[in-house]
Amino acid sequence: MDSRDWGTFLLPYEQAVEELKVKFKTMRSELKKIEEYAPIEFVTGRVKKISSILDKAKRLNVPMEDLETGIEDIAGIRIMCQFVEDIRRVAEYIRKRKDLTVLYEKDYITNYKESGYRSFHMIVEYPVQTALGQKNVLAEIQIRTLAMNFWATIEHSLNYKYRQMLPEEMRVRLKKTAEAAFILDNEMSSIRQEILDAQKSFEDDANIVSSVLNAIHRLYFYHKVSEAIESQERFNQLWEARDMEGMKALLGEVKEMLQDSKIKAEEDAANEE
């Protein structure tokens, strides 16, 4: 058994995972602001458990002194997308980044595994700034749809239970479910625009509601109590009827009241001087 200090050995990988998660979550936020739609649904990450590292090293015949180069997924990032088309787009964004180096890619979507496993993998080299200087670590970025991730998670659990020796009946059933997940992804892609339009409409409505309530609250700052109460009553009626056009009109009226109040407050302040 290897006698290394595993806590120290895994520290750079833990740092790499945390930093990459933050960076890809930031990428999602930036894309959402720029394009109103982000191909990244959410991001997760993990450092491989010591037992899993040892198992994989044995399976691949990787000497213990070569773990850093022989096991490429000690640090792992998973990026989930809504649609298959988004996977290629996210991969292209990653290729263009200057803070990591893509070493190679494994396309298990076009060339899916015999088991039915589908995912897009990118092996990257990422520089971590440690107390002792820079250390380049390998990390695996997996880009999947939600359906692919659901299937892969179940398959991983079953493989662990059966020690990579799945019964034949289980293999057949898993392959059928992989095909079902693939069909689901294709169906979602066929109505992609309708889904995106619905999501945008929901988000736009949510933003309007939030803006109206914030604007009404600000009326109290200018001591427009009766106006605020009246506006709140109108909001309640419009919300009950789900009248978003009326909600937009109310927002415009409240903003106008706020602007008038602001001008009056500035004039009163000037007169006092």
C-alpha positions in Angstrom: 0.0 0.0 0.0 1.3 3.5 -0.9 2.5 5.4 2.2 2.0 8.9 0.8 0.2 11.7 2.7 -3.0 11.5 0.7 -4.4 14.7 2.3 -1.5 16.7 1.0 -1.5 14.9 -2.4 -5.2 15.7 -3.0 -5.0 19.4 -2.0 -4.1 20.8 -5.4 -7.0 18.7 -7.0 -9.4 20.0 -4.4 -8.3 23.6 -5.2 -8.6 22.9 -8.9 -12.2 21.6 -8.6 -13.3 24.6 -6.5 -11.7 27.1 -8.8 -13.1 25.5 -12.0 -16.6 25.3 -10.5 -16.5 29.0 -9.8 -15.2 29.8 -13.3 -17.8 27.8 -15.1 -20.6 29.1 -12.9 -19.4 32.6 -13.7 -19.3 31.7 -17.4 -23.0 30.6 -17.1 -23.9 34.0 -15.5 -22.1 36.0 -18.1 -23.7 34.1 -21.0 -27.1 34.5 -19.5 -26.6 38.3 -19.3 -25.2 38.6 -22.8 -27.6 36.2 -24.6 -30.5 35.7 -22.2 -29.9 32.0 -22.5 -27.0 30.0 -21.0 -26.1 26.6 -22.5 -24.9 25.6 -19.1 -27.7 24.4 -16.8 -25.5 23.8 -13.7 -22.0 22.7 -12.7 -20.8 20.2 -10.2 -17.4 18.9 -9.2 -15.6 16.3 -7.1 -12.2 14.9 -6.2 -12.0 11.2 -6.7 -12.1 9.1 -3.5 -8.8 7.4 -2.5 -10.3 4.0 -2.9 -11.5 4.8 -6.4 -8.0 6.1 -7.3 -6.4 2.9 -6.1 -9.0 0.8 -8.0 -8.5 2.7 -11.2 -4.7 2.5 -10.9 -4.9 -1.2 -10.5 -7.3 -1.6 -13.4 -5.1 0.5 -15.7 -1.8 -0.8 -14.4 -0.7 2.7 -13.4 2.3 2.6 -11.0 1.7 4.5 -7.8 4.5 7.0 -8.6 2.7 7.9 -11.8 -0.7 8.7 -10.4 -0.5 12.4 -11.3 -0.1 11.6 -15.0 -1.7 8.2 -15.3 -5.1 9.0 -13.6 -6.6 11.9 -15.5 -9.8 12.3 -13.6 -8.7 12.7 -10.0 -10.2 16.2 -10.3 -13.6 16.0 -12.1 -16.0 18.7 -13.3 -19.4 18.0 -14.7 -21.3 20.6 -16.8 -24.9 19.8 -17.4 -26.8 21.2 -20.4 -30.5 21.2 -21.4 -29.9 20.2 -25.0 -27.4 18.0 -26.9 -26.6 21.0 -29.2 -25.4 23.0 -26.1 -22.6 20.4 -25.4 -20.6 21.3 -28.5 -21.1 25.0 -27.8 -19.8 24.7 -24.2 -16.8 22.6 -25.4 -15.9 25.4 -27.9 -16.0 28.0 -25.1 -13.7 25.8 -23.0 -11.2 25.4 -25.9 -10.9 29.2 -26.2 -10.0 29.7 -22.5 -6.5 30.9 -21.7 -6.5 29.7 -18.0 -6.4 26.0 -18.9 -5.0 23.8 -21.7 -7.1 21.2 -23.4 -4.9 18.1 -23.9 -7.4 15.9 -25.7 -11.1 15.1 -26.0 -13.2 12.0 -25.9 -16.5 12.2 -27.8 -18.8 9.5 -26.3 -21.9 11.1 -27.9 -21.0 10.4 -31.5 -19.0 7.3 -30.5 -21.0 6.1 -27.5 -19.9 3.2 -25.4 -21.2 -0.3 -25.8 -23.0 0.1 -22.5 -25.0 3.0 -23.9 -22.9 5.7 -22.0 -23.0 9.1 -23.7 -21.0 12.1 -22.6 -18.4 14.5 -23.9 -15.0 14.5 -22.0 -12.2 17.0 -22.1 -8.9 16.3 -20.4 -7.3 19.6 -19.4 -4.2 20.8 -17.6 -5.0 23.4 -15.0 -2.4 25.5 -13.2 -3.0 25.7 -9.4 -1.2 28.3 -7.3 0.0 26.6 -4.2 2.0 27.8 -1.2 5.0 26.2 -2.8 4.5 27.6 -6.2 2.5 26.7 -9.3 1.5 23.1 -9.9 -0.2 21.9 -13.1 -2.8 19.2 -12.4 -4.9 17.1 -14.8 -8.7 17.4 -14.6 -11.5 15.8 -16.6 -14.5 18.0 -17.7 -17.6 16.0 -18.6 -20.3 17.8 -20.5 -23.7 16.1 -20.6 -27.4 16.6 -20.9 -29.5 16.1 -17.9 -30.8 12.8 -19.3 -27.2 11.6 -20.0 -26.2 12.5 -16.4 -29.2 10.7 -14.9 -28.4 7.5 -16.8 -24.6 7.7 -16.0 -25.2 8.2 -12.3 -27.4 5.1 -12.1 -25.0 3.1 -14.2 -22.0 4.1 -12.0 -23.9 3.1 -8.8 -24.8 -0.3 -10.3 -21.2 -0.9 -11.5 -20.0 -0.1 -8.0 -22.5 -2.5 -6.4 -21.6 -5.4 -8.8 -17.8 -4.5 -8.8 -17.8 -3.8 -12.6 -19.4 -7.3 -13.2 -23.0 -6.4 -14.1 -25.3 -9.3 -14.8 -26.1 -9.7 -18.4 -29.8 -9.0 -17.8 -28.9 -5.7 -16.1 -26.6 -4.8 -19.0 -29.4 -5.2 -21.5 -31.9 -3.2 -19.4 -29.4 -0.4 -18.9 -28.7 -0.3 -22.6 -32.4 0.0 -23.3 -32.7 2.9 -20.8 -29.7 4.6 -22.4 -31.5 4.4 -25.8 -34.6 5.9 -24.1 -32.6 8.8 -22.7 -31.1 9.4 -26.2 -34.6 9.5 -27.7 -35.7 11.9 -24.9 -32.7 14.2 -25.8 -33.7 14.1 -29.5 -37.3 15.0 -28.7 -36.2 17.9 -26.5 -34.0 19.1 -29.3 -36.9 19.0 -31.8 -38.9 21.4 -29.6 -35.9 23.4 -28.4 -37.1 26.8 -29.5 -40.6 26.3 -28.0 -38.9 25.4 -24.7 -36.6 28.4 -24.8 -39.4 30.7 -25.6 -41.4 29.4 -22.7 -38.5 29.7 -20.3 -37.8 33.3 -21.5 -41.4 34.2 -21.0 -41.5 32.9 -17.5 -38.3 34.7 -16.6 -39.5 38.0 -18.2 -42.7 37.8 -16.2 -40.8 37.0 -13.0 -38.6 40.1 -13.6 -41.6 42.3 -14.1 -43.3 41.1 -10.9 -40.1 41.7 -8.9 -39.6 45.2 -10.5 -43.2 46.2 -9.7 -42.9 45.1 -6.0 -39.6 46.9 -5.6 -40.9 50.1 -7.2 -44.0 50.0 -4.9 -41.8 49.6 -1.9 -39.7 52.6 -2.9 -42.8 54.8 -2.9 -42.7 54.6 0.9 -39.3 56.2 0.8 -40.9 59.3 -0.6 -43.7 59.2 1.9 -46.2 58.2 -0.9 -48.1 55.9 1.5 -51.6 56.2 -0.1 -50.1 55.7 -3.6 -48.1 52.7 -2.4 -51.2 51.1 -0.8 -53.3 51.7 -4.0 -50.6 50.4 -6.2 -50.2 47.2 -4.1 -54.0 46.6 -4.3 -53.8 47.0 -8.1 -50.8 44.6 -8.1 -52.8 42.0 -6.2 -55.7 42.2 -8.6 -53.4 42.0 -11.7 -51.5 39.1 -10.1 -54.6 37.2 -9.4 -55.7 37.6 -13.0 -52.2 36.9 -14.3 -52.5 40.1 -16.3 -48.9 40.7 -17.3 -49.8 43.5 -19.7 -51.6 45.3 -16.9 -48.5 44.6 -14.7 -46.2 46.3 -17.3 -48.5 49.3 -17.3 -48.6 49.5 -13.5 -44.8 49.4 -13.5 -44.6 52.3 -15.8 -47.0 54.3 -13.7 -45.2 53.6 -10.4 -41.8 54.5 -12.1 -43.4 57.8 -13.2 -44.5 58.5 -9.7 -41.0 57.7 -8.4 -39.4 60.0 -10.9 -41.8 62.9 -10.0 -41.1 62.3 -6.3 -37.4 62.3 -6.9 -37.5 65.6 -8.8 -39.7 67.2 -6.2 -37.3 66.0 -3.4 -34.3 67.5 -5.2 -36.2 70.8 -5.7 -37.1 71.0 -2.0 -33.5 70.2 -1.1 -32.3 73.0 -3.4 -34.8 75.5 -1.9 -33.7 74.7 1.6 -30.2 75.7 0.7 
